[in-house]
Amino acid sequence: MILEPGAALALYTDGVVEVTDNDDTEFGVERLEKTLRESASRPAEETIRAVVRRTQDFSGTNIYGDDFTIVVVKRAAAGMP
């Protein structure tokens, strides 16, 4: 796979989308996609922080009951260093 200039790739374990709130509702793929889209213009590290922050806000805790791994790779836009 070749990332086009300005493109991003996010790899994550199921624990990211399976974080639950007090009602046992999962964070889910839709919320993850929304978070990734909203942080698309930010560096990869900030995107990861946004996902962690959103899942913690959603669940009300910073302790996860499952694995929680996310990797974000972004290719600079054309003309960027």
Residue pairs with C-beta under 8 A, 6 or more apart in sequence:
1 9
3 9
3 73
3 74
3 75
4 75
5 75
5 76
5 77
5 78
5 80
6 75
6 76
6 77
6 78
7 74
7 75
8 36
8 40
8 44
8 47
8 72
8 73
8 74
8 75
9 72
9 73
9 74
10 32
10 36
10 47
10 70
10 71
10 72
10 73
11 70
11 71
11 72
12 32
12 51
12 69
12 70
12 71
13 66
13 67
13 68
13 69
13 70
14 66
14 67
15 64
15 65
15 66
15 67
15 68
15 69
16 27
16 32
16 51
16 55
16 68
16 69
16 70
17 26
17 27
17 28
17 29
17 31
17 32
18 26
18 27
18 66
19 26
19 27
19 55
19 58
19 59
19 64
19 66
19 68
20 26
20 27
20 59
21 27
21 58
21 59
21 60
22 60
27 54
27 55
27 58
27 59
31 54
31 58
32 51
35 47
35 50
35 51
35 54
36 47
36 51
36 72
38 50
39 46
39 47
39 50
40 47
42 50
43 74
44 72
44 73
44 74
45 72
47 72
47 74
48 70
48 71
48 72
51 70
52 70
55 64
55 68
56 62
